[in-house]
């Protein structure tokens, strides 16, 4: 990115703070001089861009974003280009994402119901504009101190009828919040967004993820085999309308879900007059937008035709909240080159063994040459070599992590470019000193990209230990310290050997099992040898 020599960019943006910066783009908190308001400004440097295929993707996303002018949706304020840069500005919404509030258990039932009404109202508006979000999750939902909710990051959204993003094999989203039809690569509709909303609000109500399991395949299997009646039984809250609405939109069969956000609002007890106003507002705005945005679309399309841009993905929660990229922890290791792939697909699906078989005995198509081989009669025969298949991996991880793939250091997140890899099975390791190392396997699809998007907080288990009168705590023969412990212990899910030692009272040892995402509490009293795990 070209260094900025002035605090005023493009003659109208006064920079307040740099939120994120890399080789290709920058994200700033800025003051729009003419509007006299704070905005979030995303800038791309065209000098660093080499992939012309992104132009159509940019046109589509710009068009979708420009249509979504709604009080419960993060809105785009401005598109444009200046010299060697393309920019886009978003409204500045001072808030926290819903993941923060889930972890804090911030809301009571009445407040949760109010939030659900707001997101359904926003989805009714988007769906009336023929737009499916496809990535409803806590990280893409923002709430301020006044309990006003806005949906952000429409980077994976599509307009119904866009054939190139609704192909059966195109699977995008975040696994623990995907609908069954989304996992299976079927064409999506409004009820798919409703299902994802149900998964989010189940988690907001209970504090537990409905589908998150030990690994990716277990998570997907859990979605494909869950029983909605278990959902209703686990929603232990007093508001029956809230329970009924979440239960109905979490039906496995989409034909059994409410046909749209408006019907779900009706389940929440929203009156007919308010429902009519919501429906009228969504319809009226959609019909009146054509003139308002026609010139804007034209300007964007002309700019995109002139300027070849690098793919961008704006997610306010991740772009703003993620700290600056850390220094590489292996000074002698250089990051691998990253290369942009096509339309992003989701994390690896079941079928790993078949994918591995397809990768055997392949060669690099970039260096592909015909090989000459002499047969037993001395004749030269041209042998057509086999071809290696490539795919890509896109990573969005909060708060941040050093990324290793197949034991090779790649880079530290945030990584804006897709990582080019051979198709097939790869081992991925995420390292952050505040967490245990996370090790998993992913299957990279041929000629497509996997999108891994999650928070490290959701990958591990958490443990508090209270000992009377006191004890020295060790886990898996690693000493943690003397109680009372200052911090919660972060561990990989699964079985662990807990040892509590007091030099005067003896040693207590027990195997405990922790579930991913849960916080377990251990209490032990040396006097009565009483042990409680809950």
N, C-alpha and C positions, 0 to 999 in steps of 0.2 A: 504494500500500500504506500503510495506517495505521501511523504510527510506533509502535514498541514502546517503552513507557516503563519496562519492567521487564526484568530478565534472566531472569525466570521467566515462561514463556508457558503459558497454558491450565492453570495451577496444577500442572503436572507436568513441563515441559520446561525445563531450565536451559541457556540458550544459551551455547555455547562460542565459536562463530565464525560469522560470516555468510559463506556460500559464494557466494551469488548473490542479487540483489534487483532487481526491476523494478516496474512500476506495478501488476501483477496478483498477483505471487507472490514468495515468498522461500524460499530453501533455506538451512538452518542445519545446522551440526554442533552437536549438543546432547547433554545428559545427561538420560536419562529417569529422573526422581527415584525413581519406584517400582520400576523394574527395575534401577536403579543400573548403567546401561550406556550407552555412547555410541550415538547413533542419528543418522541423517540425516532431518531434518524438512522436509517440503514444506508450505507454507502458502498458501492461496488466499483472497483477500479478496472476499467475495460482493458487496460494495458496487460493485465494478467490473465485475460480470458482467451481461451482457445477453442471452446466447444460450441459450435454454432447450433447444435441440436437443441440447446436449451431455450431458444427463442420462442418456440411454440408453447413450451411449458410456462415461460414467463408471461406470455400473452394471456394464457388461460387463467393463471393465478391472479394476475392483475385485474382481469375482468371480473372474476369472482369476488375479490376483495372490494372492488369499487361498488358492487351491488349491495353490499351488506352494511347499510347505514341504519343501525339499530342501537338503542340505548344499552342493550345487553350483549353487544358484540364489539370487540376492539376494532376500531375503524381506521381505515387508511385516509390520510388527509391530503397527500400530495404525491404525485409521480413526476419524474423529470430527469433530464440529464444536463450536465454542465462540463464542458471540455471533455476530459477523459473519464468522467465518472457518471454513473447512473445512481439515482437515489430514490428512496421511498420513505415517507414519513408516516408514523402512526400516532394516534392519540396517546398521551401519557396518562396512564391510569394507576395511581398510587395504591398499591394493594399487595396481598400475598396470594399465592396460588392455593388451591384447595388441599394439596398435599400437606401444606403447613398446618392447616386447620384440622385435618384428619389426625395428624400426629399430636396436636394440642388438645384434641377433643373439645373444640371451641364452642360448639353450638348445641342448643337444646332442640327439642322436636319442633317447636313452633318456628324457630329460625331456619331449621333444615327444610321445613315445608315451604317457607318463603323463598329459599334459594332454589328449590326444585321448580317452583312456579316460574321463577325468572329464567332459568335455563330452558324450560319448555317453551316459554314465550319467544325466546331467541331462536330456538329450533323451528318453531312454527313459521317464523319470518324467513329463516334460511330455506326451509323446505318449500315454502310458497314461491321462493325464487329458484326452485328446482336445484338447490345445492345441498349435497350430503357432505357432512363434515368428515366422517370416517376415522376420526382420532379423538373422540371425546374421552378425556381422562383427567385426573386431578390436576396434573401439571398444566393443562390447557384451560383451566377455569380459574378466574381471579375474583377475589372478593375484598372489598375495602372495609374500613372500620364502621361504615354505615350499613353494612350487609348488602351493598349493591354488587351484583354479580355480572361479569362479562366473560364471554367465550373468546378465546384467542387462538392463534395458529391455525389458519385454514390452509396450510401448506399441502395437506394431503386431500383436501376437499375436491370434489368434482361436481360438474353440472350434469344432471341427467341428460343423456343423449350424447355425451362425449365418448365416442366409441373407444378411443385409444386409452382411456382410463377405466373402462368398465369391462375389459376383457376378463374372461373367466379365470385365467391364470394369474391375474394381477391381484395380489394379496398385500394390503398395506394396513397399518394400524399398530396398536400396542397390545400385545398378547392378552394380558389379564383383563382387558376391557373390550375385547372383540366379541362380536356375535358369532353364533355357530356358522351362519352363512358366510360371514367374513373369513373365517378360518378355512372354509372349504372352497374359497375362491369364487363364490357365486356373485351374481350382480346384486348390488345393495340398493336399499330403498330407505325411506324415512324411518321405518321401524328398526333398522339396524342401528341408527344413532340413538333411538330410544333404549335399546337393549344396553348399549354402552353407558348411557346415562343411569340406567338402573344399577349397573355394577358399581358405578361411582358412588351413588347415594346409599347403596347397601353398606359400602365401606364407611361412608360418613356417619351413618346411623350406628353401626356396630363397632367401628374402629378396626375391623378385620377385612382383609381382601377376600372377596367371594371366590375367586378363581386362582389366585397366586399359589403355586405349588413348588415342589422342590427343584424342578428344572422346567425348561421350556415345554418339552413333550408332555410332562405331567400336567402342566397348566392347560395346554390345549385339550388334552384328554378330559380334564375336569370340566371344561366348557361343553364339550361334545357329549358328556354323559351325566350332567347334573340333573337333579330333580327340583323343579321350581317349588314344590311343596316344602322342601327343606328350607328354602329361602324364607318362606312365610313363617315357618316355625322359629327361625332364628332372629326374626325382626321383633325383638321384645321391646316395643314401644307402645305408648297408649293411644297415639293418633291412628285410628283405624283407616282413615282415608289415605294417610301417608303409606301405611303398610300395603294397602290394596293397590295403590298406584305403582309402587316399586315392584310388587309381586307380578302385576299384570304385564309390565313392560319387560320383565325378565323371563317370559315364556320362551322355551326352546323353539317352538314352531312359530314363525313370524305371523302366520295367519291367526294365531290366538292372542297376539298382542293388540293393543289399541291401534287403529289404523293411522294415527298421527298424534302430534303433540297436543292438538286441541282436545281430542278425546281423553288424553291422559290428564289434562288440566281439569276436565269435567270430573274425573275420578277423584281429584284433589278437592272437590267441592267448590270450584270456581263457578260463579253464577252465570246464567245465560246472557245477561247484559254485558258482563265483562268479557265473556267468551266471544260475543259478537263484535265487541270493540277490538279485541286482539286479532280476530280474523279479518275485519275490515281494514285495520291498520296495515297488516301484512300485505293484503291484496292491493290497497290503494298505493302504498309506497312502491310496490313492484311495477305497477302500471305507469307511474309518473316518473320513473327513473330514466326512461329512454333518452329524453332531451337533455336532462341534467348531466348525464354521463357520456353522451355520444362524443362530445368534443374531447373529453378526458380519455376515452378509449382510443380515439383516433391518434391523439398525441402519444399515448403509450405505445401503440402498435408501430407508429412511425419511428419512435425512438428505438424500439426493439429491433426493427428492420435495419437500422443503421448501426446499432451497437450490438456486438456479440457479447453476451454477458455470461458470467459464471453462475451456476445455480446457487440460489440462496434459499434458506429456510428460516423464517423469523419465528422464534418462539420466545415470547417475552420472559417467561419464567426462567428459561435456560440462558438466553442471551444476557439477561440482566443479573440473574442471581449467581451464575457461575463465576467463580473467581478467575483472575487472569491465569493463563496457562502456566503451569509450574515449570521450573527448569528440569530438563531431562535428568533422570537419575543415573544414566549410563553415559558418561561423557564421551566414551569411545564408540558409542553406537549411534549411527545416523538414521534418522527416520526414513522409512521407505517412501518412495514416490506414491502419491495418491492420484487417482484418476476418476473422473465422473462417469457414472454408468447411466443407464436409461431410467425410466420411471421406477421409483423405489418400490420394492416389494417388502413383505414383512419377514420376521425372523423365520428360521428354519422350521419346516413342517415335518410331520411324520414321514418316514421314507428314507431315513438316513442311509440304510444299507444299500438301497438301490442307487442313491446318489454317489456313494463311494465307488460302486462298481463301474459307473460311467466315467470315472476320472482316471482309471488305470491305463497305462501305456499311451499317454498322449504327449504331443510336442507343441512348442510355442508357435502360434500362427504368425507372429511377427517375423520370426526367422525361418519361416517355412520355405524349404527348397526341395525340389525333386532330387531323390537320391538314385544314383545309378548303381546297379548291382549286376555283376557278371554271373551268368548261369554256367552250367557244366559244359556247354558247348562254346563258351567264350563270347556269347552274345550279350550285348548291353540291354538290360530291361529297365525301363523307368518304373520305379516303385512310388506310388502315391502315399505319402506319409499320413499318419493319423493326426488329428487336429486337437489341440488343447482347447478346452472351453474355459472362458473367464466369466467372472461375475464381480460383484462389489459388495462392500459392507459399509453401511452408514451407522455412525455411533452418535447418540445423544445421551450423555450420562451426567447426572448431577450427584454431588457437587462437582467432582472432577476425578479423573483417574489416569494413571500411566497405563498404556495399552500394549500388551504383548500378544502377538499372534504366532503360533507355532514356535514359541520360545524366542522370537525376534522382537526387539523393542520397535514399536511403530511410531508413537507420538503421545503427547499428553492432550487429553480433551480440554476444551472443545476442539474437535476436528471438523472443519467445515466441508472438506472434500470427501468423496467416497473413497474407500480403500480398495484398490484393485487386487483381486485374489483369483487363484485358479478355482474353478467350480469343484465343489465337494466338501469334505469334512475338514475343519480347522479347529484347533484349540485356541481359546481366547482367555487371557489372564488380565484382570483389572487390579491395579495396585494403587491404594491410597493409604497413607500412614495412619489415618483415623479408623481404618477398617481392616479386617482380615483380607488376605488375597482371595479374590473370587475367580474360580476356575470353571469354565464351561466349554461346551463344544457347539459349534454352529455348522450348518450345512449351507454353503454358498450356492445359489442357483446359477445355472448357465445363462449368460446374456441378460442378467437381471441383477437386482441389488436387494440385500436384506437390510431392514431398518431395525436396529436395536435402540430402543428409547426407554430409559427407566432411571429411577433414583437408586443409588447404592443403599439408601436406608431400607428399601424394600427387599433386599437380597439376603439380609442376615437376621440373626436372632439376638435378643437383648436380655441381659440377666442382671438382677439386683440381688445382693446377698446381705442378709442381716444376721448377726451372730450375737448371742448373749452368753457370757459377758463380753467376749471379743474372740477373734480368731484370725489366723493367717490363712488366706484363701489361695489355693492353687487350682488350676484347671488344666487337665491333660499334662500334669507335671510341670506346668509353667506357673511361677509364682505371680499372683496378681497384687497382693499386698494385705495389710492388716485392716480389719474392719474398725470403724465404719469406712467403707470405700468412698472415695470422692466422686467417681464416675460410674456410669452404667457400663457393664462389660458387653462388648460386641463380639459375637461368635458366629461361625458358620452353623447353619441348621444341622440337626442330627444329634448323635449321642456324644456326651462328654463326661470325663471322669472328674468329679468335684471332690476336692480334699480340703478339709478345714482342720487346722492344727492349733492347739493351745498347749504350751509347754507344761502347764500344770494340770490340765484337765484331759489331755490325750488328743487322739486323732479321730476324726470322723471322715469316712470316705463313702461316696455313693455315685452311681452312674445316673445321669439325668439326660433326658431327651428334649430338645428344643425345636419348635416349629418356626419356619421362615416367617419373618415379619412380626412375630409375637414377642412380647416382653414378659418374661417369667420372673417370679419373685421367690427367692429361697429364704426361709427363716429357720434357724437352728438354735436350740437351747442346750448347752452342754450339761446343765443340771439334770434335766429329765431325758436327755438324748432325744428330744422331740424335733423332728424334721418335717417341714411343710414346704411343698412346692406348688405354687399356683400361678 
